Amino acid sequence: MLASSSDSLKDILFDIVLTYIDDLVFVMKVESDESFTYLYMNEKAYKKAGVSTEAIGKCMKDVLSIKVANDLETYYKEVLCNKKSIRFIDTSKSETGQSQYEESILTPVISNTGKVTHIVSVTRDITDKIIEKRKLEESEQRYKSLYDHNLDAIFSFDKSGIFQGFNPPFSHITGYKTGMLKLSIYEFISEEDYNKINNLMTDIFNGKSAETVCRALHKSGHKIYLHLKAVPIVVKGNVQGAYGIARDITEQLSKEEMIRFMAYHDQVTGLRNRISLKDYLHNAVEEAKRFNSQVAVIYFDLDRFKKVNDTMGHYAGDELLQQVARRLELIENEKLALFRLSGDEFIAIVTDSSLDEIKLCAEKILACFRSPFFLKRSVEYYITASLGISLYPSDGEEPQILINNADTAMYRVKDCGRAHYQFYSLEMYKASKREVQLEAALRKAIENKEFTLYYQPRINMITNTVTSYEALLRWSSHQLGFISPADFIPLAEDSGLIIPIGEWVINEACRQLKECLQKKSNAKPIAVNLSAKQFQQDNLVDMIESMVRKYNVPPELLEVEITETVLHNTERTLLTLERLAAFGVTISIDDFGTGYSSLSYLRKFPIHSLKIDRSFIKGITTNEKDAAITTTIIHLGNSLGLEVIAEGVETKQQVDFLLKNHCIKAQGFYYSKPKPFKK
C-alpha cells in the first residue's frame, strides 16, 4: 500500500500496530450523560470480547452482561472523574476451567478544554506472568521458611566477608542480633582459625563448596566450635557472595573429648592407662632415637596390696590407689609421665634425663610412700612400693621389651626385701629366662615322672638308732638335669604348682611306707613338709586321710612338718591341726626360731615336736648367741613335753653340745646324707 502523505503513513502504521499486537485495544467515547460507547476495537478485541462490528456505537450494557458492564463502568467513571490513568486486573476462567488473568490500563483522552472525551483501554493477558510471579513468591516463601525455621544456623556474606543476613538459630548460637550485619566474618572467627577461613573463602570464590571446623567468638566472649559449610552465591555466572550453614558442635566435641579421656585414662585413679602408655612410650622411643637421648621405664607396684583388699575390701583398695595417684602427681618433673596398668601396677616414663635424674625420680616415687595413707577417713595405713627400672637404648630398643625388663627388675627388688629400686641387668635377664624354663619344665615334671623322694634319718643320739625319716623332694629334669630344691621349691610356691606337687609327695610317701610295712614290721615314721599355700587348701585334711586309707598305713607313721608362718591364721590353723591330730598324724614345727610366732601357739596348738633350724646348730660351738638360742629352745620344748630335733648336725662337737643340753634327737650329714628309698 502506497502512502500519499505523512498523515496517510501514520494511519497505515497505526492500523498495522493495532492489528498485529497481542493486546486488546478498546476506544470508548464519553457521551454527554457520562455513559460510554464503543468507538473502536482492534481484531484481538473483537475476538476476545466475542462481539461483531455491530457493537460500535453501542454502550457497554448493550454489548456485555449487566454485571461485567457495571464492573467496567466503575473503572471508567473513576478515570472520568480523576482524569488519570488506572490499572486493574480481571480474573476469568478459560474453556478448560483454568484461571486467566488480564491487566487493563485505562487512559483518558483530554480535550483542549480539559474535558475527557475518550478513554482508551489496553488489555493484556498476564496469566503467565501472574503464575510465574506466584511461583516466585511461593519459592521465596519456601526459602524463607527454610531459612528462618532451619535448626542449623544459616547466614550470608558478600565477597568482602561482610555479613548480609542470618536466621534466628544463628542468633541463638552466636548471641548476635542485627548488629552483626556490620561485622566481617574475620571479626567473628577466632584468630587461630584464620587460615581455615582463608582456604574456605578461596574455594567459595572459585565457585566451589567448602566446609571446615573452626572456633568462633560468642558475643559474650567465650569460644564456640562450629562445623561450617559454605556455598557460593552465583548470579549470571559471577560469585556475588556465599551462604553459610553452621552447626554448634561445642557440646559434641566436649562429649567426644570425655569419651577420648575415658578411653585413654584409668577410671579409678585418673592417670593415663595402658592404651595411652603404648602410644606415649612408642613416641618417646622414636624421639630418643632422633635426638640420641635416653628413656627410662620405671615399673612399680604396691607391696602387699592384696592384704588391703582382703582385710578392708576393694573400695578401700581403690581409695588407696587414688591417694597414691594424687601423691605421684605432685612430683615436680616435666619429663615424667605416669600410667596405671592394672591392679596395683604403675609405670613412670622419664624422658631425656641423665642417670642421676632418673635415680632422683625413683627416690621421689619411693618418698610418696613414707607417710601413712588414711583409708575410710580414719584408718591409718602404711604401704611401700618396689621399683624396677629399664633404660633405652641399653636395656632394649622396643617399648614392650623395656616394659618387660623393668618388670623383671621390679620382681628382683621384691626378692631382695621390697621397698627400694633396682636397674635392670643382663644377669636378671638370664635369671628370668631360666625361671621361665624351670617353670615350663616343672609343669611337666609329675607327668614325666621326674620327681624322687630322698630320705634323711632322724637319729637318737644316745642309742645311735634311727627313730624316723624326713622325706625330701628331689627333681632330675630330663631337659635341665638336676635342679636344687632351693631353686624349684620357691618357684612352685609362686606358681601354685606346690599344690599338685605336695599331693604327689604325700601319695608317694604313703606308697613307699606301705612298701616298707610289707617288707618288715618295724617301719619308721615318715615326715613330709607342708607349705603355707598347701595349708590354705580346704581339702588338705581330706586329701591326707584319703592317701593314708588308700595305702592302708597307720596314720601315726605319717608326720607333717609346718613352718611358723602357717600358725598366723589362728582359727583356720587350729581347726586343721586338731583334725590331723585327731586322725593320728604327728605334727612338727620346722625351722623353729626363725619365724615370728607367739609362744602361746605352742600351748594352744596340738604340736608334737620342734625342729631347731640348722642356722642355729651351725654356730652352737662358736657363737654364744646361737648356743644360747639353741639351749633355750631345747629347754622350752622339754618343759612343754615336746620332742626336740636338731637339724643340720655335721660334727661330733655339735652332738656333744646337744646331748649335754638334753637334746637327744638329731638329723644331719654327721649321721647320713639324704638317700633314695631303695638305699
Buried (B, 14 or more C-beta within 10 A) or exposed (E): EEEEEEEEEEEEEEEEEBEEBEBBBBBBBBEEEEBBBBBBBBEBBBEBBEBEEEBBEEBBBEBBEEEBBEBBBEBBBEBBEEEEEBEBEBEEEEEEEEEBBBBBBBBBBEEEEEEBEBBBBBBBBBBEEBEEEEEEEEEEEEEEEEBEEBEBBBBBBBBEBBBBBBBBBBBEBBBBEEEBBEBEBBEBBBEEBEEBBEEBBEBBBEEEEBEBEBBBBBEEEEEBBBBBBBBBBEEEEEBBBBBBBBBBBBEEBEEEEEEEEEEBBBEBBBBBBBEBBBEBBEEBBEEBEEEEBBBBBBBBBBBEBEEBBEEBEEEBBBBBBBBBBEBBEEBEEEBBBBBBBEEBBBBBBBBBBEEEBBBBBBEBBBEBBEEEBEBEEEEEBEBBBBBBBBBBBEBBEEBEBBBBBBBBBBBBBBEEEBBBBBBBBEEBBEBBEEBEEBBEBBBEBBEEEBBEBBBBBBBEBEEEEBBBBBBBBBBEBEEBEEBEBEBBBEBBBEBEBBBEBBBBBBBBBBBBBBBBBEEEEEBBBBBBBBBBBBBBBEEBBEBBBBBBEEBEBEBEBBBBBBBBBBBBBEEEBBEBBBBBBEBEBBBBBBBBBBBEBEEEBBEBBBBBBBBBBBBBBBBBBEEEEBBEBBBEBBBBBBEEEBBBBBBBBBBEEBBEBBEEBEBBBBBBEBBBEBEEBEE
